[in-house]
Amino acid sequence: MTRIALLPSSYTPSLGGVEELTRHLALSLVDAGDQVEVWTSLSDDAAPETAEIRDGLVVRRLPMPLPATNWPAVRRTAITGTRTLRSLRRAVAAFRPEVLHVQCFGPNGAYATALSRLSGLPLVITLQGETLMDDADIFETSRVLRSGLRFGMRGASVVTACSTFTLADAEQRFGLVPGRGTVIPNGVALDDERGLGAGTAPVGLLGRPYILALGRVVEKKGFDLLLEAFAAMDPGRRSADLVVAGAGPALESLRACAAALGVAGQVHFPGRLSRDEVTVAMAGATLFVMPSRLEPFGIVVLEAWKAGTAVVATVHGGPPEFVHSGRDGVLVDPFDTAAFAAALELLLDDPARRRAIALAGHQRVREFGWPTIAERYRQLYAGATGSERGGSEPSGGLQHSHQGEPVS
């Protein structure tokens, strides 16, 4: 048994990939016999700290302002930050964790690094593509955060990332020593099969086939590239509508793009979907498409595999590390509009091929079940804390340490 403090950049009820993966990791660790608390940042740095029980876990939320460089904010940040570090040290005294684990480095990572230095506790840092996919490109604009990540990785006992692509970025831009990092892919909850073949399709598309894409509606997700490919398809072979689910700053420009391309009548924007709605929408889709300009991993691919839906994914980033094109998915370059459109046409025209690809993905998804992924982290915790654990590392996708080769 290990006592683990997880420090994600955000946590439920906020919605997002980091929140979900941290929740499932925590619950899987508890199922394996470990003790876990979640310590995370408040959305409002000025709000008072809170503690609650969520899913049986103690969740502490604390203000974690990014250390300021502009003089008027320095004093306020210093006071709040010092108070937060004191609270974190009290949490260490109360919970007695054996390891601190940062999921998605932000201000949370800076505070965890300081706490590790003050307490002597080993630090695990997991990169989830935040250096590449942050909407505001904060690692480009914040010298403080860049320095914090470099300092944190130098002092960490373990650095992991969701893909070799993400580790390569950490090496090339943030000074991670080549070969130090380990790839642990993201996971998917396999015990929740709700919605498979049941429920209703989203946005009233009952009885109408549809291609599904979902995620934050931002430029990097490439939904505009998908719209261009959809519009470039032969109208006679465009046998499914397109549903782009999610919210974000690019939503209105996407609506305008669909109208300008002349396909607004076949494109639907239902907004953000709940967890249950995503399950139903995935299961009802003819195809699932992830057209990102850049994708560090691609958790939504695992969700589509779980739902038994054929996947089309970008070649840019992490997906080529685990998607075998032509077998359990189809990889495309979303910038090549003609080839992208042709791939969609071929899959819509060939139900047998779609079913074969969907079945292969569904069979592979168990490699990424959270108990398997959590066990890999448990092995790393054991090494970081010096405890002895029997058995060997379990089999599963992407089980290797990064050796410096470049890669949602």
Buried (B, 14 or more C-beta within 10 A) or exposed (E): EBBBBBBBBBBBEEBBBBBBBBBBBBBBBBEBEBBBBBBBBBEEBEEEBEEEEEEEBBBBBBBBBBBBEEEEEEEEBEEBBEBBBEBBBEBBEEBEBBBBBBBBBBBBBBBBBBBBEEBEBBBBBBBBBBBBBBEEEBBEEBEBBBEBBBBBBBEBBBBBBBBBBBBBBBBEBBEBEBEBBBBBBBBBBBEEBEBBEEBEBBBEBEEBBBBBBBBBBBBBBBBBBBBBBBBBBEEEBBEBBBBBBBBBEBBEEBBEBBEEBEBBEBBBBBEBBEEEBBBBBBBBBBBBBBBBBBBBBBBBBBBBBBBBBBBBBBBBBBBBBBBBBEEBBBBBBBBBBEBBBBBBBEBBEEEEBBEBBBBBBBEBBBBBBBBBBBBBBBBBBBBBBEEEEEEEEBEBBBBEEBEEEEBB
